Structures are given as C-alpha cells and as structure tokens.
Amino acid sequence: MKASARGKTIASVLLVVFVLSTAWAAYYLYAEVHPTTSGATTTVATYSESGTNSFVAALSPSYLYNNTTVVYGGNVTLFTPITNWINVTLVDLFSANRSVGFALNETFTVALSTPVWSKTIYTATNRTTNTETPATSIVNRFDVNVSEVTGLASAIDRQIDFTGSSFTLSLDPQISGFVSVGSARQPVVSEPRLNFTFQGSLISPSGLAFSSGGEVVVPVANSSATGVFATAVPVAALATSVGGLGGSIWYVSRRPEEKVVLPLPQMIAPYEEAIAATQAILGPSDPIRVDDFSDLVKIADTLGKPILRPTGGPAPDDSEFIVLDGDVAYSYHYPGSAPPGPSSTAGPEGRPSWAARPATASQRRLVRNLRQELYRLRDIPVDRRTATTIRSMTEEIVAALGAGDDGEAAVKVDELTRLIDRVVSRSSGAGRFARRPP
C-alpha cells in the first residue's frame, strides 16, 4: 500500500509534533540524569593582587640633596632642573591561598599627555601562563630621560600652538586574564598605573601602590539524588516520541500513489474536435513540456489555439501533442509510448519529429510570413485549381524549411505572396492589396 495524499498530510503534521515532543523528552531526561544547581556557590580559592611601583632618580649634584646623585623612589618630589633620569620598576604580584592556574596577558604602554592631547611613546606585551602555582608576577622596567620628555612635550605644544600648565607621563600596565581551579575560572582585570606629573619645574609621582583581590567559586549541586524510578518516565516518553517520529518519517517518505494513465484513445476522445493531425512541425528548439494532457488542453483553450498532433513526415510520432503560440511551443508526450529524444520517433538529430532540427531566426521569420499570407485568404473564396496550387506551394515551402534550404523557401514564399496578391486583387476588384508587414 502506497501513501495517500491525505495520509501524507496527517503524517506531516504528526512529524512536526513528534519532533517537538522528542526534543522536550530529551531535555527532560537530561535534566533528570544531570544534577541541577540551586544558585548557591562555594569558594575554592582566594587570591590577591598587589602592585609595587618604585623608581630610582639620577640627579645632578645639588645643595637640596647634599650633592647626592641618586634618590630612591617613594612619595618624593623631583625637580626637572636637577633630574636627569628616572629608572622605573613596576612589579605586579598575584598570590593565592592554594595552587591555582594563572593565565594573564599584559599590554604595557607609556604615554605623554595633556588635557587636550596624548601621544604613545612606547608599548610592549607580556604573558604569563602558570599551572598549579600559588603565586606569579609581572615585571616591567622603563627608563625616563627627563630632558627628552620635557623637550617632546614643549615641541608638541609649539607645533599645535597650545600653552598648558602641566603634562603627565603615564606608565600603564593593563592586565587581563583569569585565575582557575579545575574548570572554575574567575576573570581578572587590573590597571596598576604609575604617573609622573610635570608642572613647572616639579615632577610629582602618583600610583606607587595598588592592591585588589577576589575568589574562585563553583556552583553547589542539589543534594537530592536521581534514582532509577525517577528516570523511568522521561525514558519512556523519549522512547515513545522517537518511535512516533520514526513512523512519521517512514510514512511521509513513502512513494505516492502512482497516477493511472488511461489508454491514449480513451484519453484524447473528449478532445478530438480540438486536435488536428499535421505533418512534421518546425518549432522552437526547446518546447515547454507539460506532464498532463489536461494541462495542455487548458493551455490550448486559454490561448485559443488548436492542439497539433504530428502524424506525418519522415519520422511520425502520433503520441506527441503540441500547442504553438508564436515562437513558443507547449508539448505533451504520452507516457505509454517511446519518450521523445534519440529514438525511432525522433528526427536525424535526436529531436522530436515535430521539430527535426532547431529553427533558426530566418526560418522562424519565413514561417511567420507564410502564416500571414495564408491568413489573408481566410474570407476570400478561392477556386479549386488555385487552392491546389497554393497547397502545393505551401508544401514545397515546408519541405524546403525542413531540408534547411532557407533561400529556396524564401523564393517560394515570395512566389506565394504574388499569387495571393492576385487572388486578393481579383476578389476585391482593387489594383493592389496592402499587406500586413512581416
């Protein structure tokens, strides 16, 4: 038994239902098997960060410092006239109450700035990845040439025509990463910046110390355990849903009922008056094919065109039916016969008998001219001898087109045109007849 259209519709709806129910049952089973969390957490490690920024200043001998040429950093004020170098060391220490994993990245930047401009004069990167260690540190060193710094700041102010009362030299380590215990991670972000503010002849340091801390926490699982009986319901629901899903997929994927094809005489009997048997037809190289003869009848009725059935010519195929609409052709091939293509019912180039070869633009133009000339005789009485001559000339034109002799066909069309001109002229009594241009 093959799937019916109604059964397939119902199965398609059930397929969607079973997909949703399978997803729900799978999630339900997962939730029962895996423990959930209550939102509470427990601390598995604590850590702290302490930054110690220090410097050593190289001085010129002076009365202020009793001719001492070195001053060690602390909260001390320096003076630009007697300070030559400031050698800075920045140490950032991370420590924990147990062995943890530290994965830290640092971008170290030195910048010169005022309230209206900023210029980066140095940048570097550091990285530390330690596994299971209680402490790690990041160290940066930078030497400040005081005269170069003040000279650069003054040069920038002159170029932009700005007069400021102060500028700042910032040594900025930007640290990011995480502290981990197993799969638990705690993000870390810090910026223990050290600044030297230059105002007049004074150099004032700030940011000599920095500290922070945090915890690594993990969620606490519910204490209730999942037993065998608790999982029976979701397992049964999942099994049922998967079974229904599989059955729906199987039914939807089955082949539809095969369409019953009537015998050819029985199929065309109601439409015999609209079907015209013809010789081989020269039409478009690529017809538009329809799957049902009833569809071709609808097309013919809509266009007001006859249904042509090529039964003559060198390769007759009385199972092919065509409706021509200008340069467009609609074709139906009876499935009980040999298919169109390279076969006994095909022309020498493997095309259907009604189109033995692709029509060229010249041939299509000649066919249109021939149709227009014959159309002129629709309301004009023609004697038997003239009608026989016109029929003979028409057959010669079709034969020439079928043989690919466009020149001979064009000559024959011109001869036929002159003959029809005479017939029309005699019928109307006029000296000439204005033909519709091709």
Phi, psi and omega in degrees: 000130181263160184290133176273165180295319179294317179297322179294323179297314180296318180296325179295319178295316179296327179300316178296317180298315182289330175298314180294317181291326177295318178298318179295316182296322179294318178294321179298316179295318179298318181294327180284322183284321182266135180293145178261169180251151182264000183096347178279155180228161175228144182275127179254346178195149171240148181219160178222155177234130177227127178253130177238110180253123182225168179208160173235124182258129175267120187246159167277149179305137183209158176293327185300318183252025178052044178062017175286135183261001180225134175231128181269139186294148175185202178278076185233146179265134178252164182233131184296326182296332185246001181258122181264309183228151170232110180264113189255139173232125179244120181241124177242113186253128174248130179221151182228164180277003177200174178288126180226172175260125176254128174230099189236142174235140182227137170246116183258123185231137173245125185224148176249129186210158170230179178298343184244350179209160179213140180222126177277128182247352179197145175209146179206163179234146176227152178215140175224130177228103182243136179256128176051067176224148180278346183204152173205162183216158174235127185239134175231141176231141179209136181254126183257118172273107189298315182295323178293320181295312180294324179293319179295318180297318180294321180295319179295317179299320179294319182294323182262004179056052179238137178242111180247157181273343182200165171213161185234136171257115184251128173252108196238099171273118180255113188249135176215156180155212180204157172250132187231148170229106185064234180269355179274133181229144175235118180296148179231129175220127179208160181212077181283077187279142174244128182242144169239116181261123179260117179221113187063237179259008183262147172234111185248119178276152174208153181085038182282345181218152181207143178208148176198177180194177181187184182228151170255119185239157176228150178289153179261126180283153176297147183279343182289131182267152180265123181261180182293318183291330180292334181267353183296317182296308180296327178295315179297318179297319179294317181297316179297316181295318179295321177298314177296322178297316180296319178296320179295316179298319181297317183290318182295326184277356180290155181292141178287166177301133179291139182285134179281124179259119179289156172303148186303312180300322180290326182291321186264355184304316182292348187241019186298328181292336181266359183256130180242125175283133185226171170284182177302138185253135175266108184230191179299154182288334182233092179288160174269114185267143176244153185271337183237140179297328179297327177295321179294323177296319178298319179297315180298320181292321180293317182278345184070035182245152176283160173267120183264139180231096182295115179240355181245190179092178183294336181222076184293148177214090186280008175258007179253134181233134187227144169238121181260134175227087185067237180268007180253136179235137175248131189230140172232132179245125181296123187292344181282355181248180180296138181293151177295148181136203181292095180202188181292342180261014182250157178285183185296340181256016178080015180263162176303155185298333182281352177218074187299335176207155178301129180287133177278170178298321179296318180293319178297323178294318180295321177297318178297317179299318180298316180297320181294320180294316179293329180295334180294338184267009189297328183243016185248126177290135182234133179290162187298319182295315180294320180298321178295321179294316180296319179297318180296316179295324179295318178296324178294322179294316179297319179296320179294319177295319178296328179276357180081014181265082183295325180296313178297319179297319179297319178297316181295323178296319177298319178296318179296322179299316180295321178297315181293327176301318181293319179296315180295319181298317179296322183290322183267345182078003180273159180283336178203165183232125181280110181281152172292128181298144180293000000 
